[in-house]
Amino acid sequence: MSKIAAVVEKNSDVLREAVAANQQRGFYAHWPEAPSGKIYGETANADGQAAFQARINSVFEDISADGAEDSFGEEESPFGFPLEISYPVFSEDTLITRANGAWKEWRSLSVEERASILIETLERAAAHFFEIAYATMHTTGQGFVMAFQASGPHAFDRGLEAIAQGYSQISAFSPKVDWTKRVGREEYVTVHKTFNIVPRGINLVVGCSTFPTWNSTPGIFAGLVTGNPVLVKPHPGAVLPIAILVASMRGTLRDLGLNPDIVQLASDSSRDPLALRLATNPNVKIIDYTGGTEFGSLLEKVAAENGKAIFSEKSGVNSAILDSVDNLDRVLDNLAFGAVLYSGQMCTAPQNFFINRNGVREGDAVVPYEEVVERLAAKIKQLATHPKIGAGTLGALQSVATLERLTQLSEHPHDARIRLESEIVEQPGFPAARSRTPLLLEVAADKADVYGKELFGPIYFVIPTDSFEHSLELVTASIKEHGALTSAVYSCDASQRALAEEKVVFEAAAPIAFNYVGNIWVNQSASFSDFHGAGANAAGTATFTDAAFVSNRYNVIGTREIR
Amino acid sequence: MSKIAAVVEKNSDVLREAVAANQQRGFYAHWPEAPSGKIYGETANADGQAAFQARINSVFEDISADGAEDSFGEEESPFGFPLEISYPVFSEDTLITRANGAWKEWRSLSVEERASILIETLERAAAHFFEIAYATMHTTGQGFVMAFQASGPHAFDRGLEAIAQGYSQISAFSPKVDWTKRVGREEYVTVHKTFNIVPRGINLVVGCSTFPTWNSTPGIFAGLVTGNPVLVKPHPGAVLPIAILVASMRGTLRDLGLNPDIVQLASDSSRDPLALRLATNPNVKIIDYTGGTEFGSLLEKVAAENGKAIFSEKSGVNSAILDSVDNLDRVLDNLAFGAVLYSGQMCTAPQNFFINRNGVREGDAVVPYEEVVERLAAKIKQLATHPKIGAGTLGALQSVATLERLTQLSEHPHDARIRLESEIVEQPGFPAARSRTPLLLEVAADKADVYGKELFGPIYFVIPTDSFEHSLELVTASIKEHGALTSAVYSCDASQRALAEEKVVFEAAAPIAFNYVGNIWVNQSASFSDFHGAGANAAGTATFTDAAFVSNRYNVIGTREIR
């Protein structure tokens, strides 16, 4: 049996399970999310940490520098030290030529072969989960557990989800058929038809600094499973996590006798950025992007003007409405955790809390607005400064710009009033960590110029409103203008929830989480279940992983033959 | 049982069959293509003709003029008489307001209900097949049989195909799920999730003058099945065929207790065109377009700049390569029929014949180039002037512009040499018909400025080339520059065919028909089997009916709830 046939056989159950999970959309995870020695091996953590340590102050040699123009790296740990890792930097020409060189072999494989090979790349790369976790922690600032889950099991599950979706779409119809039509009383004509999957071309995946693997695996694997070469262009501040994955994938491909250049690392530097040059290259036909709105909108324009497909996730402003609850304490616990978790640096975290100024109904009672705000502030503070779990939940601030924004708003809140000061948090073992507790501001509902834009990081607003309907109106308007990836609504009134669904989901096109309490947060997006990114509002065009996310990466073009 | 539930039950077999046909892609047709009394009733033809006659010189009353701004019509039969039918003309505001008014009811139906209702609209409208055939004949110039097939059974099958594709995509995953995750040793959390299909918004379908129903039904039914309101904007020269369908659909919807405004006729006039105004309206989120490249490219630009989905079919230049054959007579018969059929006014008809100047190999012999051209010209002439089938196969020229183009090229062929003159053809019963036999020109391979653009109508070029590879190079370059909807290649050499597939299908992104002979022509595109329109080259972005054709018309946006 060939190596590829063996991989097809080996991974057929996983592929089948992932396809079924996409259909059923209940809980499914191929890789366990707990960073546990019992699951991943008792030495896995220590080994991963050692592997990460060995990367520091060295050349990243897992990707050959053959043909590189330069060697460069500028990563710094938000926990307070430079990584001093340098990566090979290839020219645009080299990357494109190599991608095209690997293309024909790759697109000539069947979709089942491509899917199975890609699953194999993930299975083998999963051996690096702990190393990727430390790499993620020290580029993004995430606490270790989140870094492990988000960049390891969750990111890989999102990749597997995209593989399965691509496989389902392409195998939904017969690839060949003998088409026979009666064309006369006793006369038939038979046409031998082949329905070719024609991939569009090179797929550029531009990563972000906060979720360097989670936000990139969907595009990488959707692009590859549909037959396109992929260029992975990481954020210069968060290269290592995805570099480890790409290097591992290339090793697996090579081991299977395939050209590894079907997936390449397009590392660059902030002084000589590569993303726009690659995006405008005529060979690049598909762009995946996660990051800020300004550059994302430029890439969308480039794509629109040149007939390229684009799947973007830009900034949005997420909101929560607090109106009536069963148990206010549980609700505030939930909101506070969401606010502390990774210091608000998740694209899914709510920034604005719209709270009824007449108070929040709790069962038969009404808790006054002032008390709600005070209790929310107290819970945020308590969690963020908790000696055991505070620092790990907060993590550190990925970029200096976020710290500056936080400092500036703390010093000059303008029309807003500070309800909770941001404080320095000590990260054990990392005295120079860029770590702060959240800043909670209060601002009037008519000051949308203050709270209406995305203020990335641990910056939150409480906004008193006249009523549920008033809150809903403000949230709907905000999504229509700025987009959103999530929204949270707390209401015990079914008719209010129906109205929220009508306005937020159907008019403004953002998802809603109703009445979240307990160990589940609106920030979370579950692979194989939650469609992440509405794809329909100003926050971006991508949805992980709907049919459009894969079906726009290829065309079906027929060959018909009379024999 | 409600009327809608009854329709769901009644049409479930058809829906199931159509879904299976899309998967299997063998021959399938729900409506028989023969305009036969045995199938459609002995009086169907006479009744249809009478119904069409009764339309002439009257107001089209099947669509209420309530709220109309004007009543207007300018259709003329290419067979030589004005139709004098006037249609209600509604303002942009009226159309948009009514579409939005009908939207919520429609999108609140399940996809199975929408699909079943839409099948019902087609089943009932099929009673108008003969009337639609006469309407098509006397707006497009098609001969009766083609008019019947293309605007009736084939167009309806394309509509059914789109319904089934939309249904398959949306029902590919569970619409609701209780998602349960273990979050602690003995702790579980359950989230009640709904995956809402959120249609993008009003779907404008801009029709063309030559295939007013066939090219519009895919967009109309893809838009509707995915929950969007549809505005059908016909070409002012070919309103009646699609007006009959839209009016019938509205009657069925009304009969089922639904708001008929979910599908509206947006008739206009050439002096006050509505298409661009509607396309730029912010409520319009999806555009389907068939027609010339210039306006199509403008609509694509409008769509790209405003984040609208567009599915276009513009002009292309289709080519045939003639290099080696089993039986030259059968090949030339096939090519001649394709050239005569509807006077080359099919978007799928080849315009340019690239023929090896060293002759065409037939078995062991080589037929000299000159002889091939002479025999092709003779066969075209013989068929086009055939006393029994010539006039009916040719039909008439839809537009005066096509006749002018033909006349001008006949009088001033410039660098080309006339190999077959175009002659007037008499259409029995229609002395003023605009009907002509094809013009065949010969031009050198380096005169791409002459043959390289689309010259719509019965205008064909033979182009002598140095070799198969030379022909292929010219065809590939032409598709890359101008796009194409089809290509035909005649070669008995498997390695040449493989090379053609590589160049034409994978590089230039156009389909190929190899070695077509007998009662099947490259012009034809079979519903449920052939993916029509590559969607990947300059001829347009639409493919009837692939996954992207439906999945870009809605988003999946979740509602999650903790109870």
Interface residues (C-beta under 8 A of the other chain):
Chain A: N22 Q23 Q24 R25 G26 F27 K104 R107 S168 Q169 A172 F173 S174 V177 D178 W179 T180 K181 V183 G184 E187 V189 V191 K193 F195 N196 V198 R200 A304 E305 G307 R497 E501 V505 F506 A509 A510 P511 I512 A513 F514 N515 Y516 V517 G518 N519 I520 A526 S529 D530 F531 A534 G535 A536 T541 T543 D546 A547 A548 S551 N552 N555 V556 I557 G558 T559 R560 E561 I562 R563
Chain B: N22 Q23 Q24 R25 G26 F27 K104 R107 S168 Q169 A172 F173 S174 V177 D178 W179 T180 K181 V183 G184 E187 V189 V191 K193 F195 N196 V198 R200 E300 A304 E305 G307 R497 E501 V505 F506 A509 A510 P511 I512 A513 F514 N515 Y516 V517 G518 N519 I520 A526 S529 D530 F531 A534 G535 A536 T541 T543 D546 A547 A548 S551 N552 N555 V556 I557 G558 T559 R560 E561 I562 R563
